[in-house]
Amino acid sequence: MSPYEARLAGGAFYFEVEADPANWPANADPFDVMWKQSTHPDDSKIWMTFETATQFPDVGKQRFEVYFTKGKAVEIKQMKEQK
């Protein structure tokens, strides 16, 4: 799943991008880097954080983070509640 597909599945999100310096200038727009991974994946690192009830349906609405590299989701982790 690419970041674009994750957005379609997960809805609203916030994110962090570490652009691949071999492919992107230092001031690259992080949205451009993220969306380009669907068609031209590279070594950029992307973290998208969502809060929905769909990823972990047995426990209801949860916050989770998806980590992407080479344009694909490689890890999904449930985030602990902040108190």
NORDAMO-V854437 format. One record per residue. RES is the residue in one letter. SS is DSSP state (h for helix, s for strand, l for the rest). PHI is phi in whole degrees, 0 to 359 (NA if undefined). PSI is psi as a letter, one per 20 degrees, with the letter a starting at -180 (none if undefined). Layout:
BEGIN
res:RES ss:SS phi:PHI psi:PSI
res:RES ss:SS phi:PHI psi:PSI
END
This chain:
BEGIN
res:M ss:l phi:NA psi:p
res:S ss:l phi:275 psi:r
res:P ss:h phi:303 psi:h
res:Y ss:h phi:297 psi:g
res:E ss:h phi:295 psi:h
res:A ss:h phi:297 psi:g
res:R ss:h phi:299 psi:g
res:L ss:h phi:297 psi:h
res:A ss:h phi:282 psi:h
res:G ss:h phi:260 psi:i
res:G ss:l phi:82 psi:b
res:A ss:l phi:300 psi:q
res:F ss:s phi:204 psi:r
res:Y ss:s phi:234 psi:r
res:F ss:s phi:207 psi:r
res:E ss:s phi:223 psi:q
res:V ss:s phi:230 psi:p
res:E ss:s phi:246 psi:o
res:A ss:l phi:291 psi:q
res:D ss:l phi:294 psi:o
res:P ss:l phi:295 psi:i
res:A ss:l phi:286 psi:i
res:N ss:l phi:239 psi:i
res:W ss:l phi:228 psi:q
res:P ss:l phi:290 psi:r
res:A ss:l phi:301 psi:h
res:N ss:l phi:258 psi:k
res:A ss:l phi:298 psi:q
res:D ss:l phi:293 psi:p
res:P ss:h phi:299 psi:h
res:F ss:h phi:295 psi:g
res:D ss:h phi:299 psi:g
res:V ss:h phi:300 psi:g
res:M ss:h phi:296 psi:g
res:W ss:h phi:288 psi:h
res:K ss:h phi:292 psi:i
res:Q ss:l phi:298 psi:h
res:S ss:l phi:293 psi:h
res:T ss:l phi:250 psi:h
res:H ss:l phi:221 psi:m
res:P ss:l phi:297 psi:q
res:D ss:l phi:217 psi:a
res:D ss:l phi:270 psi:j
res:S ss:l phi:295 psi:q
res:K ss:s phi:247 psi:p
res:I ss:s phi:225 psi:p
res:W ss:s phi:238 psi:p
res:M ss:s phi:242 psi:p
res:T ss:s phi:245 psi:p
res:F ss:s phi:237 psi:r
res:E ss:s phi:220 psi:o
res:T ss:s phi:214 psi:r
res:A ss:l phi:260 psi:j
res:T ss:l phi:274 psi:h
res:Q ss:l phi:286 psi:h
res:F ss:l phi:234 psi:m
res:P ss:l phi:298 psi:h
res:D ss:l phi:288 psi:i
res:V ss:l phi:243 psi:j
res:G ss:l phi:81 psi:b
res:K ss:l phi:296 psi:p
res:Q ss:s phi:221 psi:q
res:R ss:s phi:265 psi:p
res:F ss:s phi:215 psi:q
res:E ss:s phi:242 psi:p
res:V ss:s phi:245 psi:p
res:Y ss:s phi:255 psi:p
res:F ss:s phi:238 psi:q
res:T ss:s phi:210 psi:q
res:K ss:l phi:54 psi:k
res:G ss:l phi:79 psi:j
res:K ss:s phi:232 psi:q
res:A ss:s phi:292 psi:p
res:V ss:s phi:243 psi:i
res:E ss:s phi:204 psi:p
res:I ss:s phi:235 psi:p
res:K ss:s phi:228 psi:p
res:Q ss:s phi:286 psi:p
res:M ss:l phi:265 psi:q
res:K ss:l phi:283 psi:q
res:E ss:l phi:296 psi:p
res:Q ss:l phi:272 psi:p
res:K ss:l phi:239 psi:none
END
